[in-house]
Amino acid sequence: MVTLRPPPHLPRIAAVSSSHSDPSRAAGEIKRLVLTSEGRTKLNTAPDRDFYAFPRFVTHVDAAFISALTGLYRERLAPGWAVLDLMSSWVSHLPQEVAYERVVGHGLNARELARNPRLDYFFVKDLNRDQELQFEDCSFHAVVCAVSVQYLQWPEKVFAEVFRVLKPGGVFIVSFSNRLFYEKAISAWRDGSDYSRVQLVVQYFQSVDGFTQPEIVKNVPPKADASLLSGMMRLIGLYRTDPFYAVIAYRNFKPVSEEAE
């Protein structure tokens, strides 16, 4: 039997709608589909579980990106919170000094997840086959998804499930760079620019009734020049190459349909 501490005080989040909403629609419902059928396709159509069957104990972004992400988590995730790390791996990038109520991990490779020291427990599930999260409503103060959103073929359904399992006022942080497994990213992501990818994630949030207006956080390094010094810095890892993007939104305290009354 696990004894849970009382949840910490949640930040005050103003009830903000990203668009005018139908008063008859309940918060958390999908308002519209963002992607076309073509936009959901992948070059590699084999099951994702097969592609990720072999563990990869590497970080897929550079140290500066990881530092920015950890700093964002430190700023936005309070001690004592229950956190769901969606599409995780052997590392969560959560600040080491912060103690959370529990951290639940999800991913596609059990060996990677078992190596993650921040996870209290984990589960393996292909969200492109089944988007339902096996948790009760309002289970988590925060959900995070790092450098993986580009692989979701039904992001609208996944974001709706995230909304459901978030507590009122809970936060969803989606971070990404320009790296990807090209053959496993969806067409809408592969064919886009950094700007269009940010806007795509914004639209994922806006497709679900009840999220606050998405906030964009970015830290983009200057373009490298062709000098010998820049080349040497890149070679020894001193030149940052990975842009950092995060899109953040909160679950409204009050359903949007109530605001319209």
C-alpha positions in Angstrom: 0.0 0.0 0.0 1.4 3.4 -1.0 0.6 6.4 1.2 0.4 9.6 -0.8 1.2 13.1 0.6 -1.4 15.8 0.1 -0.9 17.5 -3.3 1.1 20.8 -3.1 -0.6 24.1 -3.8 -1.0 24.5 -7.6 -0.2 27.8 -9.2 -3.0 30.1 -10.0 -3.7 29.8 -13.8 -6.1 32.2 -15.3 -8.8 30.5 -17.3 -7.8 31.4 -20.8 -9.2 29.9 -24.0 -7.2 29.7 -27.2 -10.3 30.2 -29.2 -14.1 30.7 -28.9 -15.6 27.5 -27.9 -18.9 25.7 -28.3 -20.7 25.9 -24.9 -22.1 22.4 -25.4 -18.6 20.8 -25.6 -17.0 19.5 -22.5 -13.4 20.4 -21.6 -10.9 17.9 -22.8 -12.8 17.0 -26.0 -11.1 17.2 -29.4 -12.3 20.3 -31.2 -10.7 19.4 -34.6 -8.1 17.2 -36.1 -4.9 19.0 -37.0 -3.3 16.5 -39.3 -4.4 15.1 -42.6 -4.2 11.4 -43.3 -1.0 12.1 -45.4 0.5 14.2 -42.6 0.3 11.2 -40.2 2.3 8.8 -42.5 5.8 7.5 -41.8 8.4 6.3 -44.3 9.0 3.3 -42.0 5.7 1.7 -41.6 6.9 -1.2 -39.4 5.5 -1.2 -35.8 7.3 1.3 -33.6 7.8 -1.4 -30.9 10.0 -3.2 -33.4 12.0 -0.1 -34.3 12.7 0.6 -30.6 13.3 -3.0 -29.6 17.0 -2.5 -29.2 17.9 -0.1 -26.4 19.8 3.1 -27.2 21.6 4.4 -24.1 22.5 7.7 -25.7 21.1 11.3 -25.4 19.6 12.5 -28.6 20.3 16.2 -28.0 23.4 18.2 -26.9 24.4 19.3 -23.4 23.1 22.8 -23.9 19.7 21.6 -24.9 19.6 19.2 -21.8 20.7 22.1 -19.5 17.9 24.3 -20.9 15.3 21.6 -20.5 16.4 20.8 -16.9 16.3 24.5 -16.1 12.7 24.7 -17.5 11.6 21.7 -15.4 13.2 23.3 -12.3 11.2 26.5 -13.0 7.9 24.9 -13.8 7.6 21.7 -11.8 7.2 22.1 -8.0 8.7 19.7 -5.4 6.2 17.1 -4.3 4.4 16.9 -7.6 3.3 13.8 -9.4 4.9 13.7 -12.8 4.3 11.6 -15.9 7.3 11.4 -18.3 5.7 10.5 -21.6 7.7 8.8 -24.3 10.7 8.6 -22.0 13.9 6.6 -22.0 16.8 5.9 -19.7 17.1 9.6 -18.6 14.3 12.1 -17.8 16.4 15.3 -17.5 14.5 16.3 -14.3 16.6 18.3 -11.8 18.4 15.9 -9.5 18.0 18.0 -6.4 14.2 18.2 -6.6 12.1 15.5 -4.9 8.7 14.6 -6.5 5.8 12.7 -5.1 6.3 10.2 -7.8 7.6 10.0 -11.4 5.9 7.6 -13.8 7.7 6.8 -17.0 6.3 5.7 -20.3 8.2 4.5 -23.4 8.7 1.7 -25.9 11.8 0.0 -24.5 11.6 -1.6 -21.1 15.4 -1.9 -20.7 15.9 1.8 -21.3 13.1 2.7 -18.8 14.5 0.3 -16.2 17.8 2.1 -16.3 16.1 5.5 -15.6 16.9 6.4 -11.9 14.1 9.0 -11.6 11.3 6.7 -12.4 9.3 5.1 -9.5 7.7 2.8 -12.0 7.1 2.6 -15.8 5.0 1.1 -18.5 5.5 0.2 -22.1 2.9 1.2 -24.7 2.8 2.1 -28.3 0.7 5.4 -28.4 0.4 5.1 -32.2 -1.6 1.9 -31.7 -3.5 2.8 -28.5 -3.7 6.4 -27.1 -5.5 5.6 -23.8 -3.5 6.2 -20.7 -4.4 3.8 -17.9 -4.7 6.4 -15.2 -7.6 7.9 -13.4 -8.7 11.4 -14.2 -6.6 14.2 -12.6 -3.8 11.9 -11.6 -0.8 14.2 -12.3 0.4 17.7 -11.6 2.6 17.7 -14.7 3.2 15.7 -17.9 6.4 16.1 -19.8 7.4 14.9 -23.3 10.9 15.4 -24.5 12.2 15.1 -28.1 9.5 12.6 -29.1 6.4 14.5 -30.1 7.5 14.2 -33.8 6.6 10.5 -33.8 3.0 10.7 -32.7 0.5 9.8 -35.5 -2.5 10.7 -33.4 -1.3 13.7 -31.3 -4.8 15.1 -30.9 -5.9 12.0 -29.1 -2.8 11.8 -27.0 -3.1 15.5 -26.0 -6.7 14.9 -25.0 -5.6 12.0 -22.8 -2.9 14.2 -21.2 -5.6 16.8 -20.5 -7.7 14.1 -18.8 -5.0 12.8 -16.5 -3.8 16.3 -15.5 -5.1 17.9 -12.4 -6.8 21.3 -12.8 -4.0 23.8 -13.2 -1.6 21.0 -14.2 1.1 21.7 -16.8 2.1 19.8 -20.0 5.6 20.6 -21.3 6.5 19.4 -24.8 10.1 20.0 -25.8 11.9 19.2 -29.1 14.8 20.2 -31.3 15.5 19.6 -35.0 16.9 16.1 -34.5 14.8 13.0 -35.4 14.7 9.5 -36.6 13.7 10.6 -40.1 12.0 7.4 -41.2 9.9 7.3 -38.0 8.8 11.0 -37.9 5.4 11.8 -39.3 5.2 13.5 -42.7 3.9 16.8 -41.3 7.0 17.0 -39.1 9.6 15.7 -41.7 8.5 18.2 -44.3 8.3 21.2 -42.0 10.7 23.9 -40.8 11.6 24.6 -37.2 8.9 27.4 -37.2 6.2 25.2 -38.7 7.0 22.5 -36.2 6.5 24.9 -33.3 3.2 26.0 -34.7 2.2 22.3 -35.2 2.6 21.6 -31.5 0.7 24.8 -30.7 -2.1 23.5 -32.8 -2.0 20.2 -31.0 -2.8 22.0 -27.8 -5.4 24.2 -29.4 -7.2 21.1 -30.8 -8.2 20.1 -27.3 -10.9 22.1 -25.5 -9.7 23.4 -22.1 -5.9 24.0 -22.5 -4.7 27.5 -21.8 -3.1 29.5 -24.6 0.2 27.7 -25.4 3.4 29.4 -24.4 6.5 29.1 -26.6 10.0 28.9 -25.1 13.0 28.8 -27.4 16.7 29.2 -27.3 18.2 29.1 -30.8 22.0 29.3 -31.2 23.4 31.6 -33.9 24.3 30.0 -37.2 27.8 28.7 -37.3 30.2 30.4 -39.7 32.6 28.6 -41.9 35.8 29.6 -40.1 38.4 27.2 -38.9 37.8 28.1 -35.3 34.1 27.3 -35.5 34.9 24.0 -37.2 37.2 23.1 -34.4 34.7 24.1 -31.7 32.0 21.9 -33.4 34.5 19.0 -33.6 35.3 19.0 -29.9 31.7 19.7 -28.8 32.1 23.3 -27.7 29.7 24.8 -30.3 26.1 24.4 -29.6 24.2 23.1 -32.5 20.7 22.0 -31.2 18.0 24.6 -31.0 15.8 24.3 -28.0 12.0 24.6 -28.3 9.3 24.0 -25.7 5.5 24.5 -26.0 3.7 24.7 -22.6 0.1 24.9 -21.7 -2.0 24.3 -18.5 -5.3 22.5 -17.9 -7.8 25.2 -17.1 -9.3 25.3 -13.6 -12.7 26.1 -15.2 -14.0 24.3 -18.3 -14.2 26.7 -21.2 -18.0 25.9 -21.6 -18.6 27.4 -18.1 -16.7 30.6 -19.0 -19.2 31.3 -21.8 -22.2 31.2 -19.5 
